[in-house]
């Protein structure tokens, strides 16, 4: 090889390297774990099992009992930041109890059983949809993580608010029933 050939090779501009596709730091499961916050391992185990059983629609396979949701639905739902779901189920229970007072206790027990069975599914659907929405509107991974931190997790205030609502509504129901019993005699 001559010196001229070597100079020609060295003077040829080298194209810049192709951009490396940036790999995300966190995957979808990690994003979901971050969104769930406390007890993420519990919910992720349910979700992983459901995905293993049905890849197409994992939510149709989630029928795990949830004691907190069955016994204290409103505080549980508000703790998990499911404001609309918690509020609509509570209002539905109140409306049914007002429309059918003789069967209010049976209706309440029925709603407790229903919420005990559907709450894990509803929460995981809520969480995965929220993570997908946050991914779609985020401009960067840092932005996504910040949005998940703000939107996800739990709300102690929501749980306490739910407890106060239940205690107050129970007191109103008790006083109303007590006054009705007094007026009958």
C-alpha positions as CSV (number, residue, x, y, z in Angstrom):
1,X,0.0,0.0,0.0
2,X,1.4,3.4,-1.0
3,X,1.4,6.5,1.1
4,X,-1.1,8.1,-1.3
5,X,-3.6,5.2,-0.9
6,X,-3.2,5.5,2.9
7,X,-3.8,9.2,2.8
8,X,-6.9,8.7,0.6
9,X,-8.3,6.2,3.1
10,X,-7.6,8.4,6.1
11,X,-9.1,11.5,4.4
12,X,-12.3,9.8,3.6
13,X,-14.9,11.0,6.1
14,X,-16.2,8.3,8.4
15,X,-20.0,8.4,8.7
16,X,-21.3,9.0,12.2
17,X,-22.4,5.9,14.0
18,X,-26.1,5.1,13.8
19,X,-28.1,6.3,16.8
20,X,-28.5,3.6,19.3
21,X,-32.2,3.1,20.2
22,X,-32.5,4.2,23.7
23,X,-33.7,1.4,25.9
24,X,-36.1,2.4,28.6
25,X,-34.8,2.2,32.2
26,X,-38.0,0.7,33.4
27,X,-40.4,-1.8,31.8
28,X,-44.2,-1.9,32.0
29,X,-44.2,-4.2,35.1
30,X,-41.9,-1.8,36.9
31,X,-44.1,1.1,36.0
32,X,-47.1,-0.7,37.3
33,X,-45.3,-1.6,40.5
34,X,-44.3,2.0,41.0
35,X,-47.9,3.1,40.3
36,X,-49.4,0.6,42.8
37,X,-47.0,1.6,45.6
38,X,-47.6,-0.2,48.9
39,X,-48.5,-3.9,48.5
40,X,-47.3,-3.9,44.9
41,X,-46.0,-7.4,45.2
42,X,-49.4,-8.7,46.2
43,X,-51.2,-7.0,43.2
44,X,-48.3,-7.9,40.8
45,X,-48.6,-11.6,41.8
46,X,-52.3,-11.5,41.0
47,X,-51.7,-9.8,37.7
48,X,-48.8,-12.1,36.7
49,X,-50.9,-15.2,37.4
50,X,-53.8,-13.7,35.4
51,X,-51.5,-12.9,32.4
52,X,-50.1,-16.4,32.6
53,X,-53.6,-17.9,32.4
54,X,-54.9,-15.6,29.7
55,X,-52.5,-13.5,27.5
56,X,-55.4,-12.0,25.5
57,X,-57.5,-10.7,28.3
58,X,-55.9,-11.2,31.7
59,X,-58.6,-9.3,33.5
60,X,-61.3,-11.8,32.9
61,X,-59.3,-14.3,35.0
62,X,-59.0,-12.2,38.1
63,X,-61.4,-13.4,40.8
64,X,-59.3,-13.1,43.9
65,X,-61.0,-12.2,47.1
66,X,-60.1,-8.8,48.7
67,X,-61.0,-8.5,52.4
68,X,-60.3,-4.8,52.8
69,X,-62.5,-4.0,49.8
70,X,-65.3,-6.3,51.0
71,X,-65.3,-4.9,54.6
72,X,-64.4,-1.3,54.1
73,X,-64.9,-0.7,50.4
74,X,-65.0,3.1,50.3
75,X,-61.8,3.7,52.4
76,X,-60.0,1.0,50.4
77,X,-61.0,2.5,47.1
78,X,-60.1,6.0,48.1
79,X,-56.8,4.8,49.6
80,X,-56.0,3.3,46.2
81,X,-57.0,6.7,44.5
82,X,-60.0,5.2,42.7
83,X,-62.2,8.2,43.4
84,X,-64.8,7.6,40.7
85,X,-65.2,3.9,41.3
86,X,-65.3,4.3,45.1
87,X,-67.8,7.1,45.0
88,X,-70.1,5.5,42.4
89,X,-70.2,2.2,44.3
90,X,-70.9,4.0,47.6
91,X,-73.7,6.1,45.9
92,X,-75.2,3.0,44.3
93,X,-75.3,1.4,47.7
94,X,-76.9,4.4,49.3
95,X,-79.5,4.7,46.5
96,X,-80.4,1.0,46.7
97,X,-80.7,1.2,50.5
98,X,-83.0,4.3,50.2
99,X,-85.2,2.7,47.5
100,X,-85.5,-0.6,49.3
101,X,-85.2,-0.1,53.0
102,X,-86.5,-3.5,54.0
103,X,-83.7,-5.3,52.2
104,X,-81.0,-2.7,52.9
105,X,-79.0,-5.1,55.1
106,X,-79.1,-7.9,52.5
107,X,-78.2,-5.4,49.7
108,X,-75.3,-4.2,51.8
109,X,-74.0,-7.7,52.3
110,X,-74.5,-8.4,48.6
111,X,-72.5,-5.3,47.7
112,X,-69.8,-6.4,50.1
113,X,-69.5,-9.8,48.4
114,X,-69.5,-8.2,44.9
115,X,-66.8,-5.6,45.9
116,X,-64.8,-8.4,47.6
117,X,-64.7,-10.3,44.3
118,X,-64.3,-7.5,41.7
119,X,-62.0,-5.0,43.5
120,X,-58.7,-6.6,42.6
121,X,-59.7,-6.8,38.9
122,X,-61.1,-3.2,39.0
123,X,-57.9,-1.9,40.6
124,X,-55.5,-3.7,38.2
125,X,-57.6,-2.5,35.2
126,X,-57.5,1.0,36.6
127,X,-53.8,0.9,37.3
128,X,-52.8,-0.5,33.9
129,X,-55.0,1.9,32.1
130,X,-53.6,4.8,34.0
131,X,-50.0,3.7,33.4
132,X,-50.8,3.4,29.6
133,X,-52.3,6.9,29.6
134,X,-49.4,8.4,31.4
135,X,-46.9,6.7,29.0
136,X,-48.8,8.1,26.0
137,X,-48.7,11.7,27.3
138,X,-45.2,11.8,28.8
139,X,-42.4,13.4,26.9
140,X,-39.6,11.5,28.4
141,X,-38.9,8.7,30.8
142,X,-38.2,11.2,33.6
143,X,-41.5,12.9,32.9
144,X,-43.3,9.5,32.9
145,X,-41.7,8.6,36.3
146,X,-42.7,11.9,37.8
147,X,-46.3,11.6,36.5
148,X,-46.5,8.0,37.9
149,X,-45.2,9.1,41.2
150,X,-47.8,11.9,41.4
151,X,-50.8,9.9,40.1
152,X,-50.0,6.5,41.6
153,X,-49.4,5.2,45.1
154,X,-52.0,5.6,47.8
155,X,-53.8,8.3,49.7
156,X,-54.0,8.2,53.5
157,X,-56.3,11.2,53.3
158,X,-58.6,9.3,51.0
159,X,-58.8,6.3,53.4
160,X,-59.5,8.5,56.4
161,X,-62.1,10.4,54.4
162,X,-63.8,7.1,53.5
163,X,-63.8,6.1,57.2
164,X,-65.4,9.4,58.2
165,X,-68.1,9.1,55.5
166,X,-68.9,5.5,56.6
167,X,-69.0,6.5,60.3
168,X,-71.2,9.6,59.6
169,X,-73.6,7.7,57.3
170,X,-73.9,4.9,59.9
171,X,-74.7,7.4,62.6
172,X,-77.4,9.0,60.4
173,X,-78.8,5.6,59.6
174,X,-78.9,4.6,63.3
175,X,-80.5,7.9,64.4
176,X,-83.1,7.7,61.6
177,X,-83.9,4.1,62.6
178,X,-84.0,5.0,66.3
179,X,-86.4,7.9,65.6
180,X,-88.6,5.7,63.4
181,X,-88.8,3.1,66.2
182,X,-89.7,5.8,68.8
183,X,-92.4,7.1,66.6
184,X,-94.0,3.7,66.1
185,X,-94.7,3.4,69.9
